[in-house]
Amino acid sequence: MKKQSGLSLGGFIVVCFVVIFVALLGFKLFTPYTQYLTIQKTFRDIANDPEMKGASVRDIKMAYVKHSMIDNIDSVGPDDIDIEKDGDNITLSAAYSVKVPLVANVSLLIDFNATSNK
């Protein structure tokens, strides 16, 4: 006789629970990470814009406001941006945290540090 091998009902339930938990976690974390990538792209676009090379800090913040309205960015406001100018080089950066509610009173806190230097 051959020995049976396979997945028992209890093992199947555990595997399903783990897969569902990972999928729910992925769905919850998708929005903060896509917004982080959008913020970084916006910072790079502004820093590499030839019109921004001689612009004032106020003009750079207004350009960010325009980009954030188009891209629906609400995690970082214009006052949260650190702007460093070194000659013609502009570096934009912002450090911020996002609290993602998982289940009941359990939340996940994620710290992001978006910059135009990448």
N, C-alpha and C positions, 0 to 999 in steps of 0.2 A: 504494500500500500504506500501511496505517496503522501507525504506530509502536506497538509494544506497551508498555504501562505496567503496573506492578503491583509486587508484593513478591516478591523472589527468595527462594530457600530460605535463603540466608545471612542476609538481612535479617529473615526470619521467625524464625529461631533467635535472633538478637540481641534482637528485640522480645520474644519469649517469655522469654528470660533476664531482661530488665529487669523485665517484669511479675511474674515469679515472685519475683525479689529484693525488689521493692517490697511484694508481698503478704506474704512471710515477715517482712519488717521490720515491717509493720503488725500482724501477729499477735503478734510478740514485744513490741511497744510498747503493745499494747492494755491489758494487765493493769496495768502501772505507771501509766498515765494514768487509767484508771478508778479505781484506788485513790487517786490524788491528788485526783480530783474528789470521791470519797467522803469523804476526810479534810477537804476544804474544806467540804463540806456539813455534816459532823458539827461542825466548829468553829463554823459559822454557827448551827446549831441550838442548841448549848450557849450561845453568846454571846447569842442572842436569847430564851433561855428565861427567863421572869419569875422562876422559882424560883432561878435562879443569880445574880440581881442582888446579893443580900446574902450569897452563899455564900463559904466560905473556899476557898483554893487547893486544899486537900485534897479538898473536896467537888466542885470542878470537875474535878479529875483522876479522881475516882471516877466521875463522870458520863461522862467520856471513856472510861474503861475499859468501862463498860456498853455504850456505843455501839459501841466497837471490837469487842467480843465479838459483838454482833449483826451488824455489817457486815463482820466478818472482816478487820479492819485489822491488819496485822502489820508495816508499815513504820515506824510511829511509835508509841512507847510513851508512857505518861503522864509519864515523866521527861524526855522529849524536847520537851515542850510548854513554850513561853514564855507565861506568863499575865501580862497587864498589866491592872490595874484603875484606872479613872479615874472615880471616883464610882460611878454605876450602870452605866457602860459597861465591858464586858469585851472584851479582845482576846486571842485565842488565835492562836499562830503556831508553826510548826515548820519548820526547814530540814533536809532530809535528802537523801541520794543513793541511787540505785538502780543497781545494776550488772546489765545485761542481757547474757547471753552470746549472741552471734550465731552464729559459726561457728568451730569448733575453738578456737583461743586468742585469738580476736577478740571483744572485748566492747564494749558501749556504756555509758558512765556518764552518767546523767541526774541533774541537780540540781533538786530541787523546793523551793519555798518556799510552803507552804500557810499561809493566814491567814484569819481570820474577817471581815476588812475588805474585802469585794468585793461 
